Amino acid sequence: MKKQEHAAFSLSLLPALAALLAGSAGAMHIMEGYLPVGHCILWGAVSLPFFVLGFFRIRRSLAENRKNIVMLAICGAYVFLLSSLKIPSVTGSCSHMTGTGLAAILFGPSVTTVLGVIVLLFQAILLAHGGLTTLGANTFSMAIAGPLLSWAIYRLFGKLRWNRRAGVFLAAFLGDLFTYCVTSFQLAWAYPSETGGVWASALKFLAVFAPTQLPLAVLEGVLTVIILVVFENYAQKELDAVGYRTGG
């Protein structure tokens, strides 16, 4: 990372640290106006460093190979398509696939954060899906937490030389589910149960999400495997350019 990039990234950490230290917030897509202002600020501040890091990663990737923009665009479109197919699940949120596992596998979690923010902005403005005030919270759950887990699982399978396609499936499947675990915690933190507090509230949200989200997560895992198999057959050069390794 260059000095200028390092300085910008370091500065982006300041709002996150300030928000965490302040602790004013008592505390898929969470809708506009559903979270208290303090929570909106907190999640936005925590998400900012990931976005800044992802921006520099994308810039470096395109500087190394301009053709990587094709795969970036496909990953962004995939996230937009899957996360726009929403199913009402609970007041203040909804169930849908995330599509972020594919980008996390190919480009890593920080790049996926940037793609996720772009998608969430378009959906909030054009589809009234999510919101601008809740952009930080939705970014953290869908474009940071989920992709981080997806990336970690895929890398683990690679290091241990386990079946690669099984790793792809589990990365997308568990990344999707983890997104909703985080969303449930975000909602519970904002609206804790009178009896049992945050954790009791989180369990209630999870119980409502589970019936629709579990099959959707399985479907996302299968779709992600299929997409990568198609890429292996018809876009191998593009996969090589982003460092994706076939075989296994």
C-alpha positions in Angstrom: 0.0 0.0 0.0 1.4 3.4 -1.0 1.9 6.2 1.5 -1.1 8.2 0.3 -3.3 5.1 0.4 -2.0 4.2 3.9 -2.8 7.7 5.1 -6.3 7.7 3.6 -7.1 4.3 5.1 -5.8 5.4 8.5 -7.9 8.5 8.4 -11.0 6.4 7.5 -10.5 4.4 10.7 -11.0 7.5 12.9 -14.8 7.7 12.5 -15.1 4.0 13.3 -13.0 4.3 16.4 -14.9 7.4 17.5 -18.2 5.7 17.1 -17.2 2.6 18.9 -15.7 4.5 21.8 -18.7 6.8 22.1 -21.1 3.9 22.5 -24.1 6.1 22.2 -25.9 3.5 20.2 -27.6 1.0 22.5 -26.8 -1.1 20.4 -31.9 -7.7 5.0 -31.9 -4.8 3.9 -33.1 -2.9 6.8 -35.5 -0.3 5.6 -35.2 3.5 5.6 -35.8 5.1 9.0 -36.0 1.8 10.9 -32.8 2.2 12.9 -32.1 4.9 15.5 -29.8 7.7 14.3 -27.0 6.6 16.6 -27.0 3.1 15.1 -27.0 4.5 11.6 -23.9 6.5 12.4 -22.2 3.7 14.1 -22.6 1.1 11.3 -21.6 3.7 8.7 -18.4 4.6 10.6 -17.5 0.9 11.1 -18.1 0.2 7.4 -16.0 3.1 6.1 -12.5 1.6 6.4 -13.5 -1.5 4.5 -14.9 0.6 1.7 -11.7 2.7 1.5 -9.5 -0.4 1.5 -11.7 -2.0 -1.2 -11.4 1.1 -3.4 -7.6 1.0 -3.3 -7.7 -2.8 -4.0 -9.9 -2.2 -7.1 -7.7 0.5 -8.3 -4.6 -1.7 -8.0 -6.4 -4.6 -9.7 -7.4 -2.5 -12.7 -3.9 -1.0 -12.9 -2.4 -4.5 -13.1 -5.0 -5.7 -15.7 -7.7 -3.5 -17.1 -9.6 -6.6 -18.3 -10.4 -7.3 -14.6 -13.2 -4.8 -14.9 -15.2 -7.4 -16.8 -15.2 -9.8 -13.9 -15.9 -6.9 -11.5 -18.9 -5.9 -13.5 -20.2 -9.4 -13.6 -19.8 -9.8 -9.8 -21.6 -6.5 -9.2 -24.5 -7.5 -11.5 -24.7 -10.9 -9.8 -25.0 -9.2 -6.4 -27.6 -6.7 -7.7 -29.7 -9.4 -9.3 -29.8 -11.9 -6.4 -30.2 -9.3 -3.6 -33.0 -7.6 -5.5 -35.2 -10.8 -5.4 -36.6 -10.1 -2.0 -39.2 -12.1 0.0 -41.0 -10.4 2.9 -39.8 -11.9 6.1 -40.2 -9.7 9.1 -41.2 -6.1 9.9 -38.3 -3.8 8.9 -36.4 -6.3 6.8 -36.8 -9.1 4.2 -35.2 -12.3 3.0 -33.2 -12.6 -0.2 -30.0 -14.1 -1.5 -26.9 -11.8 -1.3 -24.7 -12.9 -4.2 -21.6 -11.6 -2.4 -19.9 -15.0 -2.1 -18.9 -15.0 -5.7 -17.1 -11.6 -5.5 -15.5 -12.6 -2.2 -14.1 -15.7 -3.7 -12.7 -14.0 -6.8 -11.6 -10.6 -5.5 -11.6 -10.8 -1.7 -13.9 -9.2 1.0 -12.8 -5.6 0.7 -13.5 -5.3 -3.0 -16.8 -7.0 -2.3 -17.6 -4.1 0.1 -17.3 -1.6 -2.7 -19.5 -3.6 -5.0 -22.0 -4.1 -2.2 -22.2 -0.3 -1.4 -22.8 0.5 -5.1 -25.6 -2.1 -5.3 -27.2 -1.0 -2.0 -27.2 2.6 -3.2 -28.9 1.8 -6.5 -31.4 -0.4 -4.7 -32.2 2.3 -2.0 -32.6 5.0 -4.6 -34.2 3.2 -7.5 -36.1 0.3 -5.8 -36.8 1.7 -2.3 -35.1 -1.5 -1.1 -33.1 -0.7 2.0 -32.4 2.9 2.7 -29.8 5.7 2.8 -29.9 6.1 6.5 -29.5 2.4 7.0 -26.8 2.1 4.3 -24.0 1.5 6.8 -25.9 -1.2 8.6 -26.8 -3.0 5.4 -23.3 -2.6 4.1 -21.8 -4.2 7.3 -24.1 -7.2 7.2 -24.3 -7.9 3.5 -21.1 -6.5 2.1 -18.6 -7.0 5.0 -19.5 -9.7 7.4 -20.9 -12.2 4.9 -18.1 -11.8 2.4 -15.4 -12.0 5.1 -16.8 -15.4 6.2 -17.2 -16.6 2.5 -13.6 -15.6 1.8 -12.2 -17.2 4.9 -14.0 -20.5 4.2 -12.9 -20.6 0.6 -9.3 -19.9 1.6 -9.4 -22.6 4.3 -10.6 -25.2 1.7 -7.7 -24.1 -0.6 -5.0 -24.3 2.1 -6.2 -27.7 3.2 -6.6 -28.9 -0.4 -10.2 -30.0 0.2 -12.7 -30.3 -2.6 -12.8 -26.8 -4.2 -16.4 -26.9 -5.4 -17.5 -27.9 -1.9 -15.6 -24.9 -0.6 -17.4 -22.6 -3.1 -20.8 -24.0 -2.0 -20.1 -23.6 1.7 -18.5 -20.2 1.2 -21.7 -18.8 -0.5 -24.1 -20.8 1.7 -22.6 -19.8 5.1 -21.8 -16.3 3.9 -25.5 -15.8 3.1 -26.6 -17.2 6.4 -24.1 -15.1 8.4 -25.4 -12.0 6.7 -28.7 -12.7 8.3 -27.2 -13.5 11.7 -25.6 -10.1 11.7 -28.8 -8.4 10.5 -30.7 -10.1 13.3 -28.2 -8.8 15.8 -28.4 -5.3 14.4 -32.2 -5.3 14.7 -32.0 -6.8 18.1 -29.4 -4.3 19.3 -31.7 -1.5 18.2 -34.8 -3.1 19.6 -33.9 -5.4 22.5 -36.6 -7.6 24.1 -38.1 -6.4 27.4 -37.5 -9.9 28.7 -34.1 -11.3 27.7 -32.6 -8.2 26.1 -30.6 -8.2 22.9 -29.9 -12.0 22.6 -33.6 -12.9 23.2 -34.6 -10.4 20.5 -31.9 -11.7 18.1 -33.2 -15.3 18.5 -36.7 -14.1 17.7 -35.5 -12.3 14.5 -33.4 -15.4 13.5 -36.4 -17.6 14.0 -38.5 -15.5 11.6 -35.7 -15.3 9.0 -34.8 -19.0 9.1 -37.7 -20.6 7.2 -37.1 -18.5 4.1 -33.4 -17.9 4.4 -32.2 -21.5 4.8 -33.5 -22.7 1.4 -32.4 -19.4 -0.2 -28.8 -19.9 1.2 -28.7 -23.4 -0.3 -29.9 -22.0 -3.6 -27.2 -19.3 -3.6 -24.5 -21.9 -2.8 -25.6 -24.0 -5.8 -25.9 -21.0 -8.1 -22.4 -19.8 -7.2 -20.9 -23.2 -8.0 -22.7 -23.3 -11.3 -21.5 -19.8 -12.2 -17.9 -20.7 -11.5 -18.1 -23.9 -13.5 -19.4 -21.8 -16.4 -16.6 -19.4 -16.0 -14.0 -22.2 -15.9 -15.3 -23.5 -19.3 -15.8 -20.1 -21.0 -13.8 -17.5 -19.2 -10.6 -19.2 -18.0 -8.3 -16.4 -19.0 -10.4 -13.9 -17.0 -10.3 -16.2 -14.0 -6.5 -16.6 -14.3 -6.2 -12.8 -14.3 -7.9 -12.4 -11.0 -5.9 -15.3 -9.4 -8.7 -17.9 -9.3 -7.2 -21.4 -9.3 -9.1 -24.3 -10.9 -8.8 -27.9 -10.0 -9.3 -29.8 -6.8 
